[in-house]
């Protein structure tokens, strides 16, 4: 509860939402000695598995979590999207999210929201009480909604994200130091505004968890060189969650959510190289690094993560697949993808999802025709520069996983059976007693 709430004796129900990007449920449940506070929250409140969305990438997950609708409504499908009626691509930012955000609904209801470090929110909103944009923001100064916030974050030596380039080094010492510094500053900022702001909804995200998972999850999974440091990072995070929980009053509900799970990465799968090898994709020149470089006989291409598009007449600028051959061609592509096996002989595609089964809305015109959910260990990449092989290795040893995201809450009455990411927004609105039309959401309230 903020300072002004204590002074005015306001007893309205409030919610503190803490995002822990990419933290898998199994990690928490397998290490109660590391996650003492989350374990206690589960025992005294609610805790369990949350299903992510298709595709399970942060750039798509956070817009859907914060709006309660699928990418067909948000208009954001991943880290890279294609322009309509063009082969040009762009990196979606907050300004590209077409659906109404949770904090805008709270503000429209006459309540106050403080929002810090949520991915895909740049540029920051100035219509809500306070916002610092998260992942994909260019720098802390331009990510802040007001001068006071800008100065306060600078005092905490706040940074938007961990320096992922440090994770490429064999020696991960500097990377770990940077990850801890990012985590510490984030906690300081959260604690400050939890105490000082007059908020009904506090919404903050710890993104450094995703970065640590990408570069150290393999060490954890195999008891590698940095396994203990990995768990120590999470012990620190759990302690911060406990400090925040202890600071809240009885009228405030704490919700802790991850947007997707995580698992060990064994092979990067270069999807466009696979399509080129199988005759689906070709390039106009020998020098190519973008979707705009594909040749006019290309029948299919891929965008990260695991999204596959037919080069369809009437949709793509130079489409070659006739509409009356769409289903036949898509089934052919599915068959080729199902035949793809890794160096270890395992099938790469765990599940292949047809776009129309998961994407629906006013902005589904750039929806992929297929999305591949890979088997654990195969991370789907989609660059256009050409690779020496379909299967390669990189500096990361952890990858996103569709299954195994989590939700913990101090509210013991949440019903988590079958819960998914779309349920978060209506749940928060119900907990703080903000009216909404259930038909506007793809999820349901868990409260």
TITORKOL-960428 format. One line per 2 residues: number of its first residue (from 1); their letters; for each residue x negated, y negated, z negated of C-alpha. Coordinates in Angstrom, 1 decimal, always signed. Each point is the difference from the previous one (the first is absolute). Example, Ala and Ser with C-alpha at 12.3 -4.5 7.8 and 13.67 -1.06 7.14 Angstrom:
2
1 = as = -12.3/+4.5/-7.8 ~ -1.4/-3.4/+0.7
This chain:
447
1 = xx = +0.0/+0.0/+0.0 ~ -1.3/-3.4/+0.9
3 = xx = -0.6/-2.9/-2.3 ~ +3.1/-1.9/+1.1
5 = xx = +2.2/+3.0/-0.5 ~ -1.2/+0.3/-3.6
7 = xx = +0.7/-3.7/-0.6 ~ +3.5/+0.1/+1.4
9 = xx = +1.0/+3.3/-1.5 ~ +0.9/+1.4/+3.4
11 = xx = +1.0/+3.7/-0.3 ~ +0.8/+0.7/+3.7
13 = xx = -1.3/+3.4/+1.1 ~ -3.3/-0.2/+1.9
15 = xx = -2.2/+2.3/+2.0 ~ -3.8/+0.2/+0.3
17 = xx = -1.0/+2.0/+3.1 ~ -3.6/+1.2/+0.2
19 = xx = -1.1/+1.5/+3.3 ~ -2.9/+2.4/-0.1
21 = xx = -0.7/+0.5/+3.7 ~ -0.6/+3.6/+1.1
23 = xx = -0.1/+1.6/-3.4 ~ +1.2/+3.7/+0.3
25 = xx = +2.3/+1.5/-2.7 ~ -2.2/+3.1/-0.3
27 = xx = -3.0/-2.1/-1.0 ~ +1.9/-1.5/-2.9
29 = xx = +1.7/+3.3/-1.1 ~ -3.3/+2.0/+0.2
31 = xx = -1.9/-2.5/-2.2 ~ +2.1/-1.1/-3.0
33 = xx = -3.2/-0.7/-1.9 ~ -0.8/-2.7/+2.6
35 = xx = +3.5/-1.3/+0.5 ~ +1.1/-0.2/-3.7
37 = xx = +2.3/-2.9/+0.5 ~ +1.7/+1.2/+3.2
39 = xx = +0.4/+3.4/-1.6 ~ +1.7/-1.6/-3.0
41 = xx = +2.2/-2.0/+2.2 ~ +1.2/+3.2/+1.7
43 = xx = +0.6/+1.7/-3.3 ~ +2.0/-2.9/-1.6
45 = xx = +1.5/-1.5/+3.2 ~ +0.1/+1.4/+3.6
47 = xx = -2.6/+1.4/+2.3 ~ -0.2/+2.1/+3.1
49 = xx = -0.6/+0.4/+3.7 ~ +1.0/-2.6/+2.6
51 = xx = +0.3/+0.8/+3.7 ~ -1.9/-2.5/+2.2
53 = xx = +1.1/-1.2/+3.5 ~ -0.9/+0.9/+3.6
55 = xx = -2.7/-1.0/+0.7 ~ -1.7/+0.0/-3.5
57 = xx = -2.2/-3.0/+0.6 ~ -0.2/-3.0/-2.4
59 = xx = +0.8/-2.5/+2.8 ~ +3.4/+1.8/+0.6
61 = xx = +0.6/+1.2/-3.6 ~ +0.0/-3.3/-1.8
63 = xx = +2.4/-1.8/+2.3 ~ +2.4/+2.9/-0.3
65 = xx = -0.5/+0.3/-3.8 ~ +0.7/-3.7/-0.5
67 = xx = +3.0/-0.2/+2.3 ~ +1.6/+3.5/-0.5
69 = xx = +0.2/+0.6/+3.7 ~ -1.8/+2.0/+2.6
71 = xx = -2.5/-1.4/+2.6 ~ +2.8/-0.2/+2.5
73 = xx = +1.3/-2.9/-2.1 ~ -3.2/-1.4/-1.3
75 = xx = -1.6/+0.0/+3.4 ~ -3.3/+1.2/-1.4
77 = xx = -1.2/+3.5/+0.9 ~ -3.7/+0.0/-1.0
79 = xx = -3.3/-1.9/-0.1 ~ +0.3/-0.7/+3.7
81 = xx = +3.2/-0.5/+2.0 ~ +0.7/-0.6/+3.7
83 = xx = +1.5/-3.2/+1.3 ~ +3.4/+0.4/+1.6
85 = xx = -0.2/+0.3/+3.8 ~ -3.8/-0.1/-0.2
87 = xx = -3.1/+2.2/-0.6 ~ -1.4/-2.7/-2.3
89 = xx = -0.2/+1.1/-3.6 ~ -0.1/-2.0/-3.3
91 = xx = -0.5/+0.6/-3.7 ~ +3.3/-0.5/-1.8
93 = xx = +0.0/-2.6/-2.8 ~ +2.7/-1.1/-2.4
95 = xx = +1.4/-2.3/+2.6 ~ +0.8/+3.0/+2.2
97 = xx = +2.2/+1.7/-2.6 ~ +3.6/-0.5/+1.2
99 = xx = +2.0/+1.3/-2.9 ~ +0.8/-1.8/-3.3
101 = xx = -2.6/+0.4/-2.7 ~ +0.9/+1.0/-3.6
103 = xx = -1.3/-3.2/-1.5 ~ +2.0/-2.1/+2.5
105 = xx = +3.2/+1.7/-1.2 ~ -1.0/-0.7/-3.6
107 = xx = -0.7/-3.7/+0.8 ~ +3.3/-0.3/+1.9
109 = xx = +1.8/+1.3/-3.1 ~ -1.4/-2.9/-2.0
111 = xx = -2.7/+2.1/-1.7 ~ -3.8/-0.4/+0.0
113 = xx = -2.6/+2.2/+1.6 ~ -3.8/+0.0/-0.4
115 = xx = -1.7/+2.1/+2.8 ~ -3.7/+0.8/+0.0
117 = xx = -2.1/+2.0/+2.5 ~ +2.7/+1.8/+1.9
119 = xx = -1.3/+1.3/+3.3 ~ +1.4/-1.5/+3.2
121 = xx = +1.3/-3.2/-1.5 ~ -2.2/-2.6/+1.7
123 = xx = +0.7/-2.9/+0.2 ~ +1.2/-0.4/-3.6
125 = xx = +3.6/-1.1/-0.6 ~ +0.5/-3.4/-1.5
127 = xx = +3.7/+0.5/-0.6 ~ -0.5/+2.4/-2.9
129 = xx = -1.5/-1.0/-3.3 ~ -3.6/+1.2/+0.7
131 = xx = -1.8/+2.2/+2.5 ~ -3.5/+1.1/+0.8
133 = xx = +0.0/+2.1/+3.2 ~ -1.9/+3.3/+0.0
135 = xx = -1.6/+2.3/+2.6 ~ -0.5/-1.6/+3.4
137 = xx = -0.2/-3.6/-1.4 ~ -3.1/-1.7/+1.3
139 = xx = -1.2/-1.5/-3.3 ~ +1.3/-0.8/-3.6
141 = xx = +0.5/-3.7/+0.8 ~ +2.3/+0.4/+2.9
143 = xx = +1.7/+2.9/-1.8 ~ +1.4/-2.1/-2.8
145 = xx = +3.2/-1.9/-0.1 ~ -1.0/-2.9/-2.2
147 = xx = -3.1/-1.8/-1.3 ~ +0.4/+1.1/-3.6
149 = xx = +0.0/+3.7/+1.1 ~ -3.0/-0.7/+2.3
151 = xx = -2.1/-1.5/-2.9 ~ +1.0/+2.7/-2.5
153 = xx = -0.9/+2.8/+2.3 ~ -3.4/-1.6/+0.8
155 = xx = -0.7/-0.2/-3.7 ~ +0.6/+3.8/-0.3
157 = xx = -2.3/+0.6/+3.0 ~ +3.0/+1.6/+1.6
159 = xx = -0.5/+1.7/+3.4 ~ +2.7/+1.3/+2.3
161 = xx = -1.5/+3.4/+0.7 ~ -3.0/+2.2/-0.7
163 = xx = -2.9/-0.4/+2.4 ~ +0.6/+3.2/+1.9
165 = xx = -3.2/-0.3/+2.0 ~ -1.9/+0.8/-3.2
167 = xx = +1.7/+3.4/+0.0 ~ -1.9/+0.9/+3.2
169 = xx = -3.3/+0.1/-2.0 ~ -1.2/+3.4/-1.2
171 = xx = -0.7/-1.6/-3.3 ~ +3.5/-1.0/-1.3
173 = xx = -1.3/-2.0/-3.0 ~ +0.6/-3.4/+1.5
175 = xx = +3.4/+1.1/+1.3 ~ +1.1/+1.2/-3.4
177 = xx = -1.2/-3.2/-1.6 ~ +2.1/-2.0/+2.5
179 = xx = +3.0/+2.2/-0.5 ~ -0.1/-0.5/-3.8
181 = xx = -0.5/-3.7/+0.4 ~ +3.0/-0.2/+2.3
183 = xx = +2.1/+2.1/-2.4 ~ -1.1/-2.1/-3.1
185 = xx = +0.8/-3.3/+1.7 ~ +3.4/+1.3/+1.2
187 = xx = +0.9/+1.0/-3.6 ~ -1.1/-3.4/-1.3
189 = xx = +2.2/-1.7/+2.5 ~ +3.0/+2.2/-0.7
191 = xx = -0.4/-0.4/-3.7 ~ -0.2/-3.7/+0.3
193 = xx = +3.1/-0.5/+2.0 ~ +2.0/+2.7/-1.9
195 = xx = -0.6/-2.2/-3.0 ~ +0.3/-3.4/+1.5
197 = xx = +2.6/+0.2/+2.7 ~ +3.8/-0.2/-0.5
199 = xx = +0.8/+3.1/+2.1 ~ +2.9/+2.4/+0.4
201 = xx = -2.0/+2.2/+2.4 ~ -3.7/+0.4/-0.2
203 = xx = -1.4/+1.9/+3.0 ~ -3.7/+0.8/+0.1
205 = xx = -2.1/+2.5/+2.0 ~ -3.3/+1.6/-0.8
207 = xx = -1.5/+0.7/+3.4 ~ -3.4/+1.1/-1.0
209 = xx = +1.3/+3.5/-0.8 ~ +0.4/+0.6/+3.7
211 = xx = -3.5/-1.1/+0.7 ~ -1.5/+2.2/-2.7
213 = xx = +2.0/+2.9/+1.3 ~ -1.2/-0.4/+3.6
215 = xx = -3.7/+0.2/-1.0 ~ +0.0/+2.1/-3.1
217 = xx = +3.0/+2.4/+0.1 ~ -2.2/+2.7/+1.6
219 = xx = -2.5/-0.3/-2.9 ~ +2.9/+0.4/-2.4
221 = xx = +1.5/+3.0/+1.9 ~ -3.3/+1.8/+0.2
223 = xx = -1.6/-1.1/-3.3 ~ -2.5/-2.0/+2.0
225 = xx = -2.5/-2.6/-0.9 ~ +2.5/-2.7/-0.9
227 = xx = +2.8/+2.1/-1.5 ~ -0.5/-1.4/-3.5
229 = xx = -0.2/-3.5/+1.2 ~ +3.2/+0.5/+2.0
231 = xx = +1.9/+1.2/-3.2 ~ -1.6/-2.8/-2.0
233 = xx = +1.4/-2.6/+2.4 ~ +3.5/+1.5/-0.5
235 = xx = -0.5/+0.1/-3.8 ~ -0.6/-3.8/+0.2
237 = xx = +3.1/-0.5/+2.2 ~ +2.2/+2.1/-2.4
239 = xx = -1.3/-2.1/-2.9 ~ +1.1/-3.2/+1.7
241 = xx = +3.5/+1.5/+0.7 ~ +0.2/+0.9/-3.7
243 = xx = -1.0/-3.6/-1.0 ~ +2.7/-1.4/+2.3
245 = xx = +2.6/+2.4/-1.3 ~ -0.8/-0.9/-3.6
247 = xx = +0.5/-3.7/+0.8 ~ +3.6/+0.4/+1.2
249 = xx = +3.1/-0.4/-2.1 ~ +3.0/+2.4/-0.2
251 = xx = +1.9/-1.9/+2.7 ~ -2.7/+0.6/+2.5
253 = xx = -0.3/+3.2/+2.1 ~ -3.4/+1.0/+1.3
255 = xx = -0.1/+1.9/+3.3 ~ -3.3/+1.4/+1.4
257 = xx = +0.1/+1.2/+3.6 ~ -2.4/+1.2/+2.7
259 = xx = +0.9/-0.4/+3.6 ~ -1.5/+3.3/+1.3
261 = xx = -2.1/+2.9/-1.3 ~ -3.6/+0.9/+0.7
263 = xx = -2.1/+3.1/+0.8 ~ -3.5/+1.0/+1.1
265 = xx = -1.1/-1.0/+3.6 ~ -2.0/+2.6/+2.0
267 = xx = +0.4/-1.2/+3.6 ~ +0.9/-3.2/+1.8
269 = xx = +2.2/+0.9/+3.0 ~ -0.4/-2.3/+2.9
271 = xx = +3.5/+0.2/+1.5 ~ -0.6/-2.0/+3.1
273 = xx = -3.0/+2.1/+0.8 ~ +2.2/+3.1/-0.3
275 = xx = +2.5/-1.6/+2.3 ~ -2.7/-0.9/+2.5
277 = xx = -1.5/+3.5/-0.1 ~ +3.5/+1.5/+0.6
279 = xx = +0.7/-2.3/+2.9 ~ +2.6/-2.1/-1.7
281 = xx = -2.1/-3.2/-0.1 ~ -2.5/-1.7/+2.3
283 = xx = -1.7/-3.3/+0.1 ~ -0.3/-2.6/+2.8
285 = xx = -3.7/-0.6/-0.6 ~ -3.0/+1.6/-1.6
287 = xx = -0.1/-2.8/-2.6 ~ +3.2/+0.3/-2.1
289 = xx = +0.9/-0.7/-3.6 ~ +3.7/-1.0/+0.0
291 = xx = +3.4/+1.2/+1.0 ~ -0.1/-2.6/+2.8
293 = xx = -2.8/+2.0/+1.7 ~ +2.1/+3.1/+0.7
295 = xx = +0.4/+1.0/+3.7 ~ +3.4/-0.1/+1.7
297 = xx = +0.2/+3.8/+0.1 ~ +0.0/+0.4/-3.8
299 = xx = +2.9/+2.0/-1.3 ~ -0.6/-0.4/-3.7
301 = xx = -2.1/-1.9/-2.5 ~ -0.4/-0.1/-3.8
303 = xx = -0.1/-2.7/-2.7 ~ -1.2/+0.5/-3.5
305 = xx = +1.1/+1.9/-2.1 ~ +1.1/+2.9/+2.2
307 = xx = +2.6/-1.9/+2.0 ~ +0.5/+1.2/+3.6
309 = xx = +1.7/-1.9/+2.7 ~ +1.0/+1.1/+3.5
311 = xx = -0.9/-2.5/+2.7 ~ +3.7/-0.4/+0.9
313 = xx = +1.4/-1.8/+3.0 ~ +2.0/-3.0/-1.0
315 = xx = -1.5/-0.2/-3.5 ~ -3.7/-0.2/+0.6
317 = xx = -1.1/-2.6/+2.6 ~ -1.6/+2.6/+2.3
319 = xx = +2.0/+3.0/-1.2 ~ -0.3/+3.2/+2.1
321 = xx = +2.2/+2.5/-1.8 ~ +3.5/-0.2/+1.5
323 = xx = +2.8/-0.3/-2.5 ~ +1.7/+3.1/+1.3
325 = xx = -3.2/+1.9/-0.7 ~ -0.4/-1.4/-3.5
327 = xx = +1.1/+3.0/-2.1 ~ -1.8/+2.5/+2.2
329 = xx = -3.2/-2.0/-0.2 ~ +0.3/-0.5/-3.7
331 = xx = +0.4/+3.7/-0.6 ~ -3.1/+0.6/+2.1
333 = xx = -1.9/-2.4/-2.2 ~ +1.3/+1.6/-3.1
335 = xx = -1.2/+3.4/+1.3 ~ -3.5/-1.4/+0.7
337 = xx = -0.2/-1.6/-3.5 ~ +1.1/+3.3/-1.6
339 = xx = -2.8/+1.8/+1.7 ~ -2.7/-2.3/-1.4
341 = xx = -2.2/+1.8/-2.5 ~ -2.9/-1.3/-2.0
343 = xx = -3.6/+1.3/-0.1 ~ +1.1/+2.2/-2.9
345 = xx = +2.8/+1.6/+2.1 ~ +2.8/-1.7/-1.9
347 = xx = +2.9/-1.6/+1.8 ~ -0.3/-3.8/-0.2
349 = xx = +3.6/-0.9/+0.1 ~ +1.9/+1.0/-3.1
351 = xx = +3.2/-1.6/+1.3 ~ +1.0/-2.0/+3.1
353 = xx = +2.8/-2.5/-0.5 ~ +2.1/-1.4/+2.8
355 = xx = +0.3/-3.7/-0.3 ~ +3.8/-0.3/+0.1
357 = xx = +0.3/+2.3/-3.0 ~ -1.8/-2.5/-2.3
359 = xx = +0.1/-3.4/+1.7 ~ +3.3/-1.9/+0.4
361 = xx = +0.7/-3.7/+0.0 ~ +0.0/-3.2/+1.9
363 = xx = -3.8/+0.2/+0.5 ~ -0.4/+3.6/+1.2
365 = xx = -1.0/-0.9/+3.6 ~ -3.7/+0.5/-0.8
367 = xx = +0.6/+3.1/-2.0 ~ -2.2/+3.0/+0.9
369 = xx = +1.4/+3.0/+1.8 ~ -1.8/+2.4/-2.3
371 = xx = -1.8/-0.3/-3.3 ~ -2.3/+2.8/-1.1
373 = xx = -0.3/+0.8/-3.7 ~ -3.4/+1.7/-0.1
375 = xx = -1.1/+3.0/-2.1 ~ -2.2/-1.0/-3.0
377 = xx = -3.5/-0.8/+1.1 ~ +0.8/-1.4/+3.5
379 = xx = +0.1/-3.8/+0.2 ~ +1.6/-1.2/+3.2
381 = xx = -1.8/-2.8/+1.7 ~ +1.0/-1.9/+3.2
383 = xx = -2.8/-2.1/+1.4 ~ -0.3/-0.7/+3.7
385 = xx = -3.8/-0.3/+0.3 ~ -0.5/+3.7/+0.7
387 = xx = -1.7/+2.6/-2.2 ~ -2.4/+2.7/+0.7
389 = xx = +2.4/+2.5/-1.5 ~ +3.5/+0.4/-1.3
391 = xx = -1.3/+0.9/-3.5 ~ -2.5/-2.2/-1.6
393 = xx = -1.2/-0.9/-3.5 ~ -0.2/-3.4/-1.6
395 = xx = -0.9/-1.6/-3.3 ~ +3.4/+0.6/-1.6
397 = xx = +0.8/+3.3/-1.9 ~ +3.6/-0.8/-1.0
399 = xx = +3.1/-0.5/+2.1 ~ +3.7/-1.0/-0.4
401 = xx = +2.5/+2.7/-0.7 ~ +3.8/-0.2/+0.7
403 = xx = +0.8/+2.1/-3.0 ~ -0.9/-0.7/-3.6
405 = xx = +0.6/-3.7/-0.7 ~ +1.3/-0.7/-3.4
407 = xx = +2.4/-2.1/-2.2 ~ -0.3/-0.5/-3.7
409 = xx = +2.2/-2.2/-2.1 ~ +0.7/-0.9/-3.6
411 = xx = +3.7/+0.5/+0.8 ~ +0.8/+3.6/-1.1
413 = xx = +3.3/+0.1/+2.0 ~ -1.4/-0.2/+3.6
415 = xx = +1.0/+2.9/+2.2 ~ -3.0/+0.9/+2.0
417 = xx = +1.2/+3.2/+1.7 ~ -0.5/-0.6/+3.7
419 = xx = -1.2/-3.5/-0.5 ~ -1.7/-1.9/+2.8
421 = xx = -1.6/-3.3/+0.8 ~ +3.2/-1.5/+1.2
423 = xx = +1.5/+0.4/-3.4 ~ -2.3/-2.4/-1.7
425 = xx = +1.6/-3.3/+1.1 ~ +3.6/+0.8/-1.0
427 = xx = -1.2/+1.5/-3.3 ~ -1.8/-3.2/-0.9
429 = xx = +3.0/-2.2/+0.9 ~ +2.3/+2.1/-2.1
431 = xx = -2.4/+0.0/-3.0 ~ -0.1/-3.8/+0.0
433 = xx = +3.8/-0.3/+0.8 ~ -0.3/-1.7/+3.4
435 = xx = +3.0/+0.9/+2.2 ~ -0.6/+1.6/+3.3
437 = xx = +1.8/+1.9/+2.8 ~ -1.1/+3.7/-0.1
439 = xx = +0.7/+0.3/+3.7 ~ -2.9/-2.4/+0.6
441 = xx = -2.6/+2.5/-1.2 ~ -1.2/+3.4/+1.3
443 = xx = -0.5/+1.0/-3.6 ~ +2.1/+0.2/-3.2
445 = xx = -0.5/-1.3/-3.5 ~ -1.6/+2.5/-2.3
447 = x = +1.3/-1.8/-3.1
